[in-house]
Amino acid sequence: RLRAAAAVLPRSQASGGTGHGTVLLLGGEDERREVLQEVWRSDDVGMTWQLQATPPWPARCGAAVAVLPDGAGLLLLAGWGTTGHLRDAWLWQEAVGGVEDGQGSQWKKLPEPAWCAREDAMVLSLANGSLLVCGGYDSNGQELCDAWTSTDMGQVWTRLRRPTWPGRGYASAATLPGGVLIFGGIGEGNTVLRDAWDSNASGTKWRQLPTPPWPSRSGAAVATLPDGVVMLLGGMGEKGQVLQDGWVFENAEPTSPKGSPTSERTKFRTVKSKDVEYSVTHTSLDVAAEQLAQFIYNDTGGKSLGIPESSTLRNRLRVKIAPAFKTEAEHERITAHTVDKAALSLLALDVKKAFWVQRQSYFAPKSHTIHIMGIARYFEAGDRQAFEELLNVANRQALATIMYASREQVVAV
């Protein structure tokens, strides 16, 4: 639901956070490309906003904000200011020593961090109570590939081993009980990334995950909800377009990279995953849908997913998904799976579909275009019990959870 925020002027690259029912909107860049030194506060979940006294920290945009454990306060880090990239840290808490902002809450400047000045970085409050700062852009505009941790609310920072993911800024990240998830961003050569990585609980080990089903993006919003669901919203696409989509992950706690594939929690494994992207145009919607289903059937054969030639999974999936492609919904998510109970295996498809109708002239026939993009996955279970658990996950349409398992690796759920 859209809520009025008429008092807050338009801005980009602002930062925000919540604590004890309070929402703060910090800094940003206005329509004249001027960086802002403002704090806006809402105590009614965004229904109304009040401009606070000018904060003691310099004007900035592209800053990183972390909500401290138990909502004890906010940590504002770095960003871009009037003099360039910033290298500072500010703690906001209700009525705890510092500079009052006029509403009984206060700011306190922390010691200068050990990490370099940066903007558009990620900062996360981990389940173990520590903080993690990753990536961003340095003062030379170079994408950073580093990770720093603090166990005392930003007073002292310690550098961790270099992450295995490529340097990036404008990335999105979420904290889970078992580690951290990072998605997309902008990497070397201004490439908009379409990748996903997870870490162990301390952020010292990283692992690349199968390619996500969504388009490449940077600057997306991501949040971990109280029930463990992770939500990813919008962002900027690789052609500069603003994205208007949302993705939800259920039971999305990742498998820790330090976990053993032979642990007792092992249930089934992803044999292979394959990116899926096709576009079909035809004057008949039914024909376009059938052609699209046939393309998927052909592309998932052979060695692409490792499905045995004798298996009927691909053909049954083709028959199952064709009707779903015949709907005239402009945008929708389509998920489907087929199972082989004898072989204890499952083939799943998870795609976003775009549909539009056009004609070259008034008298020309309409042409129907269907475009899909997502991922196909083939699973095998080691025993009947594991197969039943795999079916349970599939029937709940929660197979997106399994994307957090790397290719050729055992998945624990």
C-alpha positions as CSV (number, residue, x, y, z in Angstrom):
1,R,0.0,0.0,0.0
2,L,1.3,3.4,-1.0
3,R,1.6,5.7,2.0
4,A,1.8,9.5,1.8
5,A,5.3,11.0,2.4
6,A,4.6,14.5,1.0
7,A,6.9,16.2,3.5
8,V,9.9,14.3,2.3
9,L,11.4,15.8,-0.9
10,P,12.3,13.4,-3.8
11,R,15.8,11.9,-3.4
12,S,17.9,9.0,-4.5
13,Q,20.6,6.9,-2.8
14,A,19.2,7.7,0.6
15,S,19.8,5.2,3.5
16,G,17.3,4.0,6.1
17,G,16.8,1.7,9.0
18,T,14.4,0.8,11.8
19,G,14.8,0.4,15.5
20,H,12.2,0.0,18.3
21,G,9.3,1.0,16.0
22,T,11.2,4.1,14.6
23,V,12.1,4.5,10.9
24,L,14.9,6.8,9.9
25,L,15.6,8.2,6.4
26,L,19.1,9.5,6.2
27,G,20.8,11.7,3.6
28,G,20.6,11.0,-0.1
29,E,20.9,13.1,-3.3
30,D,18.1,15.5,-4.4
31,E,16.9,16.4,-7.9
32,R,19.6,19.0,-8.2
33,R,22.3,16.3,-7.6
34,E,23.1,17.9,-4.2
35,V,23.9,15.6,-1.3
36,L,21.7,16.0,1.7
37,Q,22.4,16.4,5.4
38,E,19.0,15.4,6.7
39,V,17.3,13.0,9.0
40,W,13.6,12.2,8.6
41,R,11.8,10.2,11.2
42,S,8.6,8.2,11.3
43,D,7.1,6.6,14.4
44,D,4.0,5.3,12.7
45,V,5.5,2.9,10.1
46,G,5.8,5.5,7.4
47,M,2.3,7.2,7.7
48,T,3.8,10.5,8.7
49,W,7.4,11.9,8.7
50,Q,9.1,14.7,10.7
51,L,12.3,16.4,9.7
52,Q,14.8,16.2,12.6
53,A,17.5,18.7,13.6
54,T,20.5,18.8,11.3
55,P,22.7,15.8,12.3
56,P,26.4,16.2,13.2
57,W,27.6,14.0,10.4
58,P,28.5,15.4,6.9
59,A,26.0,15.4,4.1
60,R,26.1,12.1,2.2
61,C,24.5,9.7,-0.2
62,G,25.2,6.0,-0.9
63,A,25.9,5.3,2.8
64,A,25.5,1.9,4.4
65,V,23.2,1.4,7.4
66,A,23.0,-1.5,9.8
67,V,20.3,-2.1,12.4
68,L,22.1,-3.3,15.6
69,P,21.0,-6.5,17.3
70,D,17.6,-6.3,19.1
71,G,17.0,-2.9,17.5
72,A,19.4,-1.2,19.9
73,G,20.2,1.5,17.3
74,L,21.6,2.2,13.9
75,L,25.1,2.4,12.5
76,L,25.7,4.8,9.6
77,L,28.8,4.1,7.6
78,A,30.7,5.9,4.8
79,G,29.1,7.1,1.6
80,W,29.7,10.0,-0.8
81,G,29.9,13.5,0.5
82,T,30.6,17.1,-0.7
83,T,34.3,16.4,-0.4
84,G,34.3,12.9,-1.9
85,H,34.2,9.4,-0.4
86,L,33.7,9.2,3.3
87,R,35.4,7.0,5.9
88,D,33.5,7.4,9.1
89,A,31.0,5.7,11.4
90,W,28.1,7.1,13.4
91,L,26.0,5.4,16.0
92,W,22.4,6.4,16.6
93,Q,20.5,5.4,19.7
94,E,17.7,6.7,21.7
95,A,18.9,9.0,24.5
96,V,22.5,7.6,24.7
97,G,25.3,10.1,25.0
98,G,26.0,12.1,21.9
99,V,24.5,15.0,19.9
100,E,20.7,15.3,20.4
101,D,18.6,15.5,17.3
102,G,15.7,17.2,19.0
103,Q,13.6,14.1,19.6
104,G,15.4,12.5,22.5
105,S,17.6,10.4,20.3
106,Q,21.3,11.1,19.7
107,W,24.2,10.6,17.4
108,K,27.7,9.5,18.5
109,K,30.8,9.5,16.3
110,L,32.8,6.3,16.5
111,P,36.6,5.9,15.9
112,E,37.7,6.1,12.3
113,P,37.3,2.6,10.7
114,A,40.3,0.6,9.5
115,W,38.7,0.0,6.1
116,C,39.2,2.5,3.3
117,A,36.7,5.3,2.3
118,R,33.9,3.9,0.2
119,E,30.3,4.3,-1.1
120,D,27.5,1.9,-2.0
121,A,28.9,-0.8,0.3
122,M,27.0,-3.6,2.1
123,V,26.8,-3.7,5.9
124,L,25.0,-6.4,7.8
125,S,24.2,-7.2,11.4
126,L,24.9,-10.9,11.8
127,A,23.1,-13.5,13.9
128,N,26.1,-13.8,16.3
129,G,25.9,-10.1,17.2
130,S,28.8,-8.9,15.0
131,L,28.8,-6.5,12.1
132,L,30.0,-7.2,8.6
133,V,31.0,-4.6,5.9
134,C,31.6,-5.8,2.3
135,G,32.4,-4.3,-1.1
136,G,31.4,-0.9,-2.5
137,Y,33.5,1.6,-4.5
138,D,36.7,3.2,-3.2
139,S,37.9,6.8,-3.9
140,N,39.2,5.8,-7.3
141,G,35.9,4.3,-8.3
142,Q,37.3,0.7,-8.1
143,E,34.9,-2.1,-7.1
144,L,36.0,-3.4,-3.7
145,C,36.2,-7.1,-2.9
146,D,36.8,-7.1,0.9
147,A,35.1,-8.0,4.2
148,W,35.5,-6.5,7.6
149,T,33.9,-7.4,10.9
150,S,33.3,-5.7,14.2
151,T,32.2,-7.3,17.5
152,D,31.8,-4.1,19.5
153,M,29.2,-2.1,17.5
154,G,31.6,-0.5,15.1
155,Q,34.3,0.6,17.6
156,V,37.1,-1.7,16.1
157,W,37.2,-3.4,12.7
158,T,39.1,-6.5,11.7
159,R,39.8,-7.6,8.1
160,L,38.6,-11.0,7.1
161,R,40.0,-13.2,4.3
162,R,39.3,-11.9,0.8
163,P,35.9,-13.1,-0.4
164,T,35.7,-15.3,-3.5
165,W,33.0,-13.2,-5.2
166,P,34.0,-10.4,-7.7
167,G,34.3,-6.9,-6.4
168,R,31.0,-4.9,-6.6
169,G,29.0,-1.9,-5.5
170,Y,25.2,-1.4,-5.4
171,A,24.8,-5.0,-4.3
172,S,22.0,-6.3,-2.1
173,A,22.5,-8.5,1.0
174,A,20.4,-10.2,3.6
175,T,21.3,-11.8,6.9
176,L,20.1,-15.3,7.9
177,P,20.7,-17.5,11.0
178,G,23.2,-19.6,9.0
179,G,25.1,-16.8,7.1
180,V,24.8,-14.0,4.6
181,L,23.3,-13.9,1.1
182,I,24.5,-11.3,-1.4
183,F,22.8,-10.7,-4.8
184,G,23.9,-8.8,-8.0
185,G,25.3,-5.3,-8.0
186,I,27.6,-3.6,-10.5
187,G,31.0,-5.2,-11.1
188,E,34.1,-4.6,-13.3
189,G,33.4,-2.7,-16.5
190,N,30.0,-1.5,-15.2
191,T,28.6,-4.9,-15.7
192,V,25.3,-5.4,-14.0
193,L,25.6,-8.8,-12.2
194,R,23.2,-11.7,-12.0
195,D,24.7,-13.9,-9.4
196,A,24.2,-15.0,-5.8
197,W,26.6,-16.0,-3.0
198,D,26.2,-17.2,0.5
199,S,28.6,-17.4,3.5
200,N,29.0,-19.2,6.7
201,A,27.8,-17.6,9.9
202,S,30.9,-15.5,10.4
203,G,31.3,-14.3,6.8
204,T,34.8,-15.9,6.5
205,K,33.8,-18.5,3.8
206,W,31.8,-17.8,0.6
207,R,30.3,-20.0,-2.0
208,Q,28.7,-19.2,-5.4
209,L,25.1,-20.3,-5.9
210,P,23.3,-21.3,-9.0
211,T,22.3,-18.4,-11.3
212,P,19.1,-16.8,-9.9
213,P,15.9,-16.9,-11.9
214,W,15.6,-13.1,-11.9
215,P,17.2,-10.6,-14.4
216,S,20.5,-8.9,-13.7
217,R,20.1,-6.0,-11.3
218,S,21.8,-3.5,-9.0
219,G,20.5,-1.5,-6.1
220,A,17.6,-3.8,-5.3
221,A,15.9,-3.7,-1.9
222,V,16.1,-6.9,0.2
223,A,14.8,-7.8,3.6
224,T,14.6,-10.8,5.9
225,L,11.2,-11.0,7.4
226,P,10.5,-12.2,10.9
227,D,9.2,-15.6,9.6
228,G,12.5,-16.2,7.8
229,V,11.2,-15.3,4.3
230,V,13.6,-13.3,2.2
231,M,12.1,-10.7,-0.1
232,L,14.0,-9.1,-3.1
233,L,12.3,-6.1,-4.8
234,G,13.1,-4.0,-7.8
235,G,16.4,-2.4,-8.7
236,M,18.0,-1.2,-11.9
237,G,18.4,-3.6,-14.8
238,E,21.4,-4.0,-17.2
239,K,19.9,-1.5,-19.7
240,G,19.3,1.1,-17.0
241,Q,15.6,0.3,-16.7
242,V,13.9,0.4,-13.4
243,L,12.6,-3.0,-12.4
244,Q,9.1,-3.6,-11.0
245,D,9.3,-7.1,-9.8
246,G,9.5,-9.0,-6.5
247,W,10.9,-12.4,-5.5
248,V,10.2,-14.3,-2.3
249,F,12.3,-17.1,-0.8
250,E,10.7,-19.4,1.7
251,N,12.8,-21.3,4.3
252,A,15.8,-19.6,2.7
253,E,18.5,-20.4,5.3
254,P,21.5,-21.4,3.2
255,T,23.6,-24.5,3.6
256,S,26.8,-23.5,5.4
257,P,29.9,-23.9,3.2
258,K,31.6,-25.7,6.0
259,G,28.9,-28.3,6.1
260,S,29.8,-31.8,5.2
261,P,28.0,-33.5,2.2
262,T,27.9,-36.7,4.3
263,S,26.2,-35.1,7.3
264,E,23.1,-36.7,8.7
265,R,21.0,-33.8,7.4
266,T,21.7,-34.7,3.8
267,K,18.5,-35.4,2.0
268,F,18.9,-35.0,-1.8
269,R,21.1,-33.3,-4.3
270,T,20.8,-31.0,-7.3
271,V,22.4,-32.9,-10.2
272,K,22.4,-29.9,-12.4
273,S,20.8,-26.5,-12.9
274,K,20.4,-24.7,-16.2
275,D,19.5,-21.1,-17.1
276,V,16.4,-20.8,-19.2
277,E,15.7,-17.8,-21.4
278,Y,13.6,-17.9,-24.6
279,S,11.4,-15.6,-26.7
280,V,8.7,-16.8,-29.2
281,T,6.5,-14.7,-31.5
282,H,3.6,-16.0,-33.5
283,T,0.2,-14.9,-34.8
284,S,-1.3,-17.8,-32.8
285,L,-0.9,-17.7,-29.0
286,D,-1.5,-21.4,-28.8
287,V,1.3,-22.1,-31.4
288,A,3.7,-19.7,-29.6
289,A,3.0,-21.5,-26.3
290,E,3.6,-25.0,-27.8
291,Q,6.8,-23.8,-29.5
292,L,8.1,-22.4,-26.2
293,A,7.3,-25.7,-24.4
294,Q,9.1,-27.6,-27.1
295,F,12.2,-25.4,-26.9
296,I,12.4,-26.2,-23.2
297,Y,11.9,-29.9,-23.9
298,N,14.8,-29.8,-26.4
299,D,17.1,-27.7,-24.3
300,T,16.8,-29.8,-21.2
301,G,17.8,-33.0,-23.0
302,G,21.1,-34.6,-23.7
303,K,23.9,-33.8,-21.2
304,S,22.5,-30.3,-20.3
305,L,20.9,-31.6,-17.0
306,G,22.0,-35.2,-16.9
307,I,18.5,-36.6,-17.2
308,P,18.5,-40.2,-18.4
309,E,17.3,-40.7,-22.0
310,S,14.7,-43.2,-20.8
311,S,13.1,-40.7,-18.4
312,T,9.7,-39.3,-19.2
313,L,10.3,-36.2,-17.0
314,R,11.0,-33.8,-19.9
315,N,8.1,-34.8,-22.0
316,R,5.6,-34.6,-19.1
317,L,7.0,-31.2,-18.2
318,R,6.5,-30.0,-21.8
319,V,2.8,-31.1,-21.7
320,K,2.3,-29.5,-18.2
321,I,3.7,-26.1,-18.9
322,A,2.3,-25.4,-22.4
323,P,-1.2,-24.4,-21.0
324,A,0.4,-22.0,-18.5
325,F,2.1,-20.1,-21.4
326,K,-1.3,-19.6,-23.1
327,T,-2.5,-17.1,-20.6
328,E,-2.5,-13.5,-21.6
329,A,-1.2,-12.2,-18.3
330,E,1.5,-9.6,-19.0
331,H,3.7,-10.6,-16.2
332,E,3.6,-13.7,-14.0
333,R,5.7,-16.3,-12.4
334,I,5.3,-19.9,-13.6
335,T,6.5,-22.9,-11.6
336,A,6.0,-26.5,-12.5
337,H,7.6,-29.9,-11.8
338,T,7.3,-33.5,-12.8
339,V,8.5,-36.5,-10.8
340,D,9.7,-40.1,-11.5
341,K,8.8,-42.0,-8.4
342,A,10.7,-45.1,-9.5
343,A,13.9,-43.3,-10.1
344,L,13.4,-40.9,-7.1
345,S,14.0,-37.9,-9.3
346,L,12.3,-34.6,-10.1
347,L,12.6,-32.0,-12.8
348,A,11.5,-28.4,-12.0
349,L,11.0,-25.2,-13.9
350,D,10.8,-21.7,-12.3
351,V,10.5,-18.8,-14.7
352,K,9.2,-15.2,-15.0
353,K,7.0,-14.8,-18.1
354,A,6.4,-11.6,-20.0
355,F,3.6,-11.4,-22.7
356,W,2.6,-8.7,-25.1
357,V,0.5,-8.4,-28.3
358,Q,1.4,-6.1,-31.3
359,R,0.5,-5.7,-35.0
360,Q,2.6,-4.1,-37.8
361,S,-0.4,-2.2,-39.2
362,Y,-4.1,-1.9,-38.7
363,F,-5.0,-4.6,-41.1
364,A,-2.1,-6.9,-40.2
365,P,-2.8,-9.9,-37.9
366,K,-1.9,-9.6,-34.2
367,S,1.4,-11.2,-33.2
368,H,1.8,-12.7,-29.7
369,T,5.2,-12.6,-28.0
370,I,6.1,-14.7,-25.0
371,H,9.4,-14.2,-23.2
372,I,10.5,-16.3,-20.3
373,M,13.6,-16.2,-18.1
374,G,14.5,-18.4,-15.1
375,I,16.1,-21.7,-14.2
376,A,15.5,-25.4,-14.7
377,R,16.7,-27.9,-12.1
378,Y,17.0,-31.7,-12.0
379,F,17.1,-33.4,-8.6
380,E,17.8,-37.0,-7.4
381,A,17.1,-38.4,-4.0
382,G,19.1,-41.1,-2.3
383,D,16.2,-43.0,-0.7
384,R,12.4,-43.0,-0.5
385,Q,12.3,-40.8,2.6
386,A,14.5,-38.1,1.0
387,F,12.3,-38.3,-2.1
388,E,9.2,-37.6,0.0
389,E,10.8,-34.6,1.5
390,L,11.8,-33.4,-1.9
391,L,8.2,-33.7,-3.0
392,N,7.0,-31.8,0.0
393,V,9.3,-28.9,-0.9
394,A,8.1,-29.0,-4.5
395,N,4.4,-29.1,-3.6
396,R,4.8,-26.1,-1.4
397,Q,6.3,-24.2,-4.4
398,A,9.4,-23.7,-2.3
399,L,12.0,-25.0,-4.7
400,A,13.5,-21.6,-4.9
401,T,15.0,-22.5,-1.6
402,I,17.1,-25.2,-3.2
403,M,18.8,-22.7,-5.5
404,Y,21.0,-22.0,-2.5
405,A,22.8,-25.3,-3.1
406,S,25.7,-25.2,-5.4
407,R,25.8,-27.3,-8.6
408,E,26.9,-30.9,-8.0
409,Q,26.5,-30.5,-4.3
410,V,24.4,-32.2,-1.7
411,V,21.6,-30.1,-0.4
412,A,20.5,-30.1,3.3
413,V,17.0,-28.8,4.0
